[in-house]
Amino acid sequence: NEDVIRIIAAQLAEIGDQFDKEIQGRVVNGLVQHFMNENLSREEITLHMSRAVRELTRAIPKDMEQEKAMLVLAMVLTKKIVNTVPSLLHRVFNTTVNYLNQQFHNYIVEMVSAVPQ
């Protein structure tokens, strides 16, 4: 349902705007270096992204749903990395999709099904 997806996207975008201001450049630059390292496998880069997201979640408000915060942080990090080095778009996008599928597939399905029709 497109309306459900729009509602969820608007909520996530609002949270993302808040997180965007708080993510330090050093975190983004560190991830950029990992993405640029051709010797790292997709799994290794996904692990680095996962660590960065977990580290950033320590600063989120305790009343915010942990999974939602981590999901948004992953998307904001993706945006910041691609804005920093646009040539990494394909690799960053694929890694992020892989990460989200591994970590949040069930949460995303639950979130979509929980929105009133």
Kinemage of the C-alpha trace (Angstrom):
@kinemage 1
@onewidth
@group {chain A} dominant
@subgroup {mainchain}
@vectorlist {calphas} color= white
{ca asn a 1} P 0.000 0.000 0.000
{ca glu a 2} L 1.564 3.270 -1.159
{ca asp a 3} L -0.057 5.345 1.594
{ca val a 4} L 1.441 3.119 4.291
{ca ile a 5} L 4.873 3.402 2.716
{ca arg a 6} L 4.548 7.199 2.510
{ca ile a 7} L 3.608 7.432 6.198
{ca ile a 8} L 6.561 5.272 7.239
{ca ala a 9} L 8.925 7.148 4.921
{ca ala a 10} L 7.841 10.506 6.362
{ca gln a 11} L 8.425 9.281 9.913
{ca leu a 12} L 11.840 7.861 9.042
{ca ala a 13} L 12.817 11.033 7.163
{ca glu a 14} L 11.980 13.169 10.183
{ca ile a 15} L 14.136 11.011 12.442
{ca gly a 16} L 16.862 10.973 9.790
{ca asp a 17} L 16.992 14.763 9.685
{ca gln a 18} L 17.636 14.805 13.428
{ca phe a 19} L 20.369 12.168 13.188
{ca asp a 20} L 21.960 13.824 10.159
{ca lys a 21} L 23.038 16.779 12.281
{ca glu a 22} L 24.556 14.601 14.995
{ca ile a 23} L 26.682 12.183 12.949
{ca gln a 24} L 30.283 13.297 13.089
{ca gly a 25} L 32.427 13.512 9.988
{ca arg a 26} L 34.995 11.108 11.398
{ca val a 27} L 32.446 8.278 11.394
{ca val a 28} L 31.534 8.979 7.774
{ca asn a 29} L 35.167 9.369 6.713
{ca gly a 30} L 36.081 6.095 8.400
{ca leu a 31} L 33.359 4.279 6.511
{ca val a 32} L 34.381 5.976 3.261
{ca gln a 33} L 37.879 4.565 3.716
{ca his a 34} L 36.484 1.059 4.211
{ca phe a 35} L 34.262 1.354 1.128
{ca met a 36} L 37.191 2.580 -0.945
{ca asn a 37} L 39.342 -0.372 0.129
{ca glu a 38} L 38.936 -2.808 -2.756
{ca asn a 39} L 40.504 -5.603 -0.679
{ca leu a 40} L 37.590 -5.719 1.756
{ca ser a 41} L 34.781 -8.135 1.015
{ca arg a 42} L 31.117 -7.152 1.120
{ca glu a 43} L 30.809 -8.979 4.441
{ca glu a 44} L 33.729 -7.054 5.959
{ca ile a 45} L 32.313 -3.721 4.858
{ca thr a 46} L 28.874 -4.704 6.161
{ca leu a 47} L 30.514 -5.508 9.492
{ca his a 48} L 32.134 -2.055 9.597
{ca met a 49} L 28.790 -0.425 8.837
{ca ser a 50} L 27.099 -2.484 11.533
{ca arg a 51} L 29.718 -1.407 14.083
{ca ala a 52} L 29.291 2.256 13.136
{ca val a 53} L 25.513 2.017 13.487
{ca arg a 54} L 25.790 0.289 16.877
{ca glu a 55} L 28.256 2.923 18.076
{ca leu a 56} L 25.960 5.737 16.976
{ca thr a 57} L 22.932 4.175 18.680
{ca arg a 58} L 24.556 4.818 22.042
{ca ala a 59} L 23.734 8.500 21.585
{ca ile a 60} L 20.076 8.077 20.649
{ca pro a 61} L 17.321 8.922 23.115
{ca lys a 62} L 16.344 5.961 25.295
{ca asp a 63} L 12.657 6.408 24.467
{ca met a 64} L 13.270 5.802 20.765
{ca glu a 65} L 12.738 2.328 19.394
{ca gln a 66} L 16.199 0.771 18.961
{ca glu a 67} L 15.481 -0.965 15.648
{ca lys a 68} L 13.943 2.136 14.125
{ca ala a 69} L 16.908 4.245 15.187
{ca met a 70} L 19.396 1.747 13.765
{ca leu a 71} L 17.475 1.518 10.501
{ca val a 72} L 17.463 5.287 10.100
{ca leu a 73} L 21.115 5.603 11.114
{ca ala a 74} L 22.102 3.113 8.400
{ca met a 75} L 20.195 5.107 5.797
{ca val a 76} L 21.628 8.448 6.965
{ca leu a 77} L 25.154 7.020 6.933
{ca thr a 78} L 24.552 5.777 3.390
{ca lys a 79} L 23.430 9.218 2.291
{ca lys a 80} L 26.407 10.921 3.935
{ca ile a 81} L 28.917 8.484 2.431
{ca val a 82} L 27.494 8.892 -1.065
{ca asn a 83} L 27.393 12.678 -0.685
{ca thr a 84} L 31.058 12.579 0.347
{ca val a 85} L 32.192 10.240 -2.462
{ca pro a 86} L 29.502 9.887 -5.157
{ca ser a 87} L 31.525 7.287 -7.062
{ca leu a 88} L 30.856 4.850 -4.191
{ca leu a 89} L 27.094 4.898 -4.818
{ca his a 90} L 26.816 1.383 -6.238
{ca arg a 91} L 28.974 -0.284 -3.579
{ca val a 92} L 27.425 1.657 -0.682
{ca phe a 93} L 23.875 1.053 -1.890
{ca asn a 94} L 24.418 -2.692 -2.307
{ca thr a 95} L 26.076 -2.973 1.092
{ca thr a 96} L 23.301 -1.013 2.778
{ca val a 97} L 20.563 -3.109 1.183
{ca asn a 98} L 22.404 -6.257 2.267
{ca tyr a 99} L 22.803 -4.894 5.804
{ca leu a 100} L 19.154 -3.854 6.065
{ca asn a 101} L 17.978 -7.234 4.764
{ca gln a 102} L 20.158 -9.079 7.252
{ca gln a 103} L 19.384 -6.954 10.276
{ca phe a 104} L 15.943 -5.442 9.799
{ca his a 105} L 13.871 -7.508 7.386
{ca asn a 106} L 11.433 -8.712 10.036
{ca tyr a 107} L 11.268 -5.288 11.676
{ca ile a 108} L 10.404 -3.609 8.366
{ca val a 109} L 7.681 -6.177 7.653
{ca glu a 110} L 6.242 -5.644 11.161
{ca met a 111} L 6.398 -1.859 10.785
{ca val a 112} L 4.509 -1.945 7.487
{ca ser a 113} L 1.861 -4.312 8.806
{ca ala a 114} L 1.368 -2.245 11.996
{ca val a 115} L 0.293 0.939 10.170
{ca pro a 116} L -3.504 1.253 10.129
{ca gln a 117} L -4.981 0.963 6.645
